[in-house]
């Protein structure tokens, strides 16, 4: 189906909804349902109007150029306006194509980010801590709220694993491509000979799930309580405040010890468990729809090496889109991550537009 035909159908639907709303004013339930869809289409209609107006103006101006009586000065003005419109129309067309891409229902959600040390011993744990801090700084840069849910850390400041919740508008849509294996190349602080080591950390980004998203049967859960341990847990070691929840059907386990109260630890653990289960179901649905045709960056594969941070050369390379930036400090401080995130989103949109047109 051509873009023009699709846009005409959207306009027809918009006008139909407008008429139906006038006829159902007395039926509050029907009116509310129609109003929601009508409201969702309003931004679309605004861009369609701009697009159609620009095309009409371009057609009129090109006709003016055919007028032999047109003077040179006016002709120059017309040509300048034509050039502007020839830049504006493709931009509006791309915007409409992006708006036509079926939305990921999870995009507007908050995100749970889990960071785990991979291969590389203490250096892997230090790198995991650096990544966690990078996401915290990026959240501050975006004006989002960052909440540390749980962290298992060592005396030297490295972490075995940590989970955090980032809240804000569309957080998951920005961070969902961070899932995968992140690799670092640098001289560890523990290395006396100055040799560059390679270590890894794994990141998983999950859309936050709410209780209404899925029902968890209490009989499917095993809840163990214990004393917190390790760095960061000393203040609660005297009471059994730490909680480990096991989802028996899947074997998923969540451990939480950051809060002083057992009740708060249980609530936070359930937040993470619910999000993991929701993400599992979401991945199953996406895989079923994909029919083996997937975007290179949309798999969410936790075992895929996605990015390398090379400190001696000051570069960060994202292997999925062949992007290399020589601004490692800005990236690790959060603000520089925006350029990578934007490039990943743009690549994903281009890929989906291509597949949408093929369908």
N, C-alpha and C positions, 0 to 999 in steps of 0.2 A: 504494500500500500504506500503510495507516494506521500510526501510530507504535506502537500496541499490538501489532499483528500482527508488525511488524518486531522489536520487543523480545522477543516470545514465541519467534520463530525463533532469536534469539541465545541465549536461555536453553536452548532445545532443543539447539542446537549445542554449548553448553558442557557440558551433561550427557552428550551423546553422546561428546565428547572425553574426559571423565572416565572413562567406561566403557571406551573403546578403550585408554586408557593403562594401565588395570589388566590388560587382556588382552595387552598388548604389552611388558610389563616385560622379557622375555627378548630382545626385538629392539631393541637399542640405537638403531639408525638410525631405525626407525619411532617409537619412544618419544620421541626427541629432536625429531622433526618435529611430533608431536602436542603435545609439551610447549610448544613455541614458540607455537603457535596458542592453546593453553589459557592460557598466561601472558598473551598479548596481550588475551584476553577478560576476564581477572580484574577489571581496573579497571572495565570496562563493566558486568560483573555486579554489582559493588559499588554503582554508581550506580543500576542498575535496581532493586536491592533497596531502596535508600533511597527511590526514587520510588514503588514499589509499597507500601511500608510507610506512607509519608506519605498516600497515597490511601486506604488502609484506615482509617487513624486519622481522616482527615477524614470519611469515611462514618460511622464509629462515633460521632463527636462530633456530627455533624448529626442522627443518630437520637436522641441523648441530649436534644437541644434540643426534640424533639417530645414528650418526656415531660412531661405536665402537672404531675406531682408534683415536678419539679425546683425547688429553692429559688432565690431571686434571686442569692445569693452564688455558688452553684455554677454557675448559668447564666452569670454574668459571666466566670468562669474558663474555661468551655467556649468562650464566644464569643471570648475572647482567644486560646485555642489554635487555634481555627478560623481566625482572621485570620492567625496565624503560618504555618499550613499553606498557606493560600491564597497566601501570598507564596513559600513554599518550593517548592511543587509546580511552578509555572511556571519557576522558576529551574533546578530539576532537569530539567525537560522540555527547556529550551533547552540545558543541558549535554549531554543525550543526543543532541539533534539535531546539535550540533556534533561529537560523537564519531562520529556516523553519516556525516558528510561524508567522502567518499573522500580519503585522505591524499595530499598531494604527496610523492612519494618523496624529493624533494630537501630537504624541510623540516628534517630533522635534521642536515644537512651544515654544514660550515664554509662561509664565503663569501669570494669574491674580489671586492673592490670596486675598480673603475677610475673615476678621476675625471679629466676632461679640461676644459681651459679652452675656452670657446665664444666667442661674439661679445663684443667689449668691450676688446680689447687687453690691456694690463698689468693693468687692473682685473679682467678675467675670470680671469687667472692668479692674482691675489691671492684672489679669491673661491673658486677651485678649491682653493687651499691652506687656506682657512678651512673648507671642507667636509670636506677630508681630516682636518683637526684635529678637527672636530666628531665624525666617526665614530670617531676614536681615543679621544676623551673618552667617547663613548657606550659603547665597548667596555670602558673602565675602569669606568664606572658599572655595567655588567652583569657585571663580573668575568670578561670574556673576554680572550683573548690577541690583541694587535694586532701584526702583523709587516709592516713596510714591505718590499714586494718590489722596487719600482723607482720612481724619481722623476726627472723631467726638470724641473729648476728653473732659475730665473734669479737674477741677482745681487741683485734687489730682494726676493727671497723669494716670488715668484709661481711657479706651476708650469704647465708645458704639459700634462703628464699624469703620473699616478701610479697605481700599483696596490699593493694591500695585501691581506693575508690575515688574516681574523678567525676565530679558533678558539674553540669553546665549544659548549654544548648548544643545539641548535636555532637557531644563528645565522642561517642562511638564512631561516628562517620569520619572523624579526623584521625582517630588512633587505631582503627581496626587493621590497618596494614602493617602495624608494628609487630604482629605475631610472627615468631620464627626465631632462628638462631642468629645472635649478634656476635661477631668475632672482633677481638681487639688484638692489635699488634703494638707492643711497647715494652720498654725496659721496666720490669717490676721493681717496686721499692725494696723488695727483699733480695734483689739480684745484685751481687757485689761485683760481678765481672762486666756488667754493662751490656749483656746480651739481650737482644730483642726476643721476647716470648710471645707465643700466640695462645690466647685463651678464649673461652666462649661463655656466653650466658644465654638463657632462653627466656623469651618474653611471650606471654599469652595475654591477649586482650579479649575480654568477654563483655557482651552487653549486659548491663545489670537487669536481672529479672525480678519481677514483683510477684507477690503471692498469687495474684489472679492469673499469671502466665502459665503456671502449672501446679498441679496438686501433688504434694509429697505426702505419702501415707506415713504416719508416725511409726507404723509397724515395720516400715522399711529402713528405719534408722536405728543405729546403735550409738549411744552417746556415752562416752567415757570421760570422767573428770579426773584431774591429776594436778600435781603441783607444777607450776611453771618452772622452766629451766633455761639456763644459758644466759648470755648477756642480755640485759633488758628485762629479765624476769625475776631478778633478785627481790624486788619489792613485793612480790606476791608468793614467794616460795613457802611461806608458812601456812598457806591455806590452799585447798584444792580448787583453784579458780580457773585453771586452764581446761579447755574443752576440746575433745576430738570427736567429730561426728563422722560416722561411716554410713554411706548409702549402700545398703546390702546388695540390692539388685545389680548395681554397676561396679561396686567396689571402690567408688570415689571416697576419698578421705579429706577432711578439712580440719586443720588444727589451729586453735586460736588461744593466745595467751596474753595479748597486749593490755587487756582491761583488768582492773582489780576485782571486778565481780564476775562470778560464774555466769550470771544471767546475761550480762553484756557480751561476754565472750561467745555465748551460745547464739545470740542474735547476729553477731558479726559472722560467725561461722556459717549460719544458715543463709546469710546473704550471699556468701561466696559459693556455697554448695548449690543453691538455687540457680545462680548464674551459670555455673558449670553445666548443670543438667539442661538448662534452657539452651545453652550454646551447643550441646551435643545434639539436641533435637533440631535446632536450626541448621546445623551442618548436614544432618541427614536429609532434610528437606532440600537444601541447596544442591547437594550431590544428586538427588533424584531428579531435580529440574535440569541440572546441567547436562545430563546424558554424555558425560565424558568430554564436554567442550567447556573448558574453564579459562577464565582470565589468568594470566601469569601471576598476578598479584592478589587474586581473590580466593586462593585456596585456604588460607589460614593454617597452613601446615606448620605445626610446631617444630618439625625436624628439618625444615628447609633453611639453609643459610641465606639470609637476606641482606646482610650488611656487614661491612668491615670498617673498623675505626683504626686507622694507622697513625699513631701519635708521632713517630719520628718524621713522617712526611707531612703531617698536619692535614691529612685528608680523610674523608668519609665517603665510601662507595656503596651505593645501593645496587646490588647485582641484578635485581629484577628489571630495572629500567635503565641500566647502564649510566647511572648518574654519579658523578664524582665531584665533590665540593672540597675545596682547600680552605676550610673554615672550621676546623674541628673544635676549637675553643668555644666559638659561638654556638655550635650545635650542642656541645655538652652543657652549655649554660642555658639551653632551652630555646632561646629566640631563633637560633639558626636552624632548628629542627623544622620550622615552618616551611622553609623552602623545599625540603624533602617531602614533607607531608603534602604540600600543594602539588608537587610533581607527580606523586603517587595517585592522588585523587584525579588529576587531569588525565593520566595514562589510563586509569580504570574507566573513566567516562568515555574516552575515545574508543576503547575496546568494546564497551557496551553499545555505543552508537553504531559501530561497525556490525556487531552481531544483530542489533535491532533492525538495521537496514536489510541484512541478509534474510531475516525472518519475514 
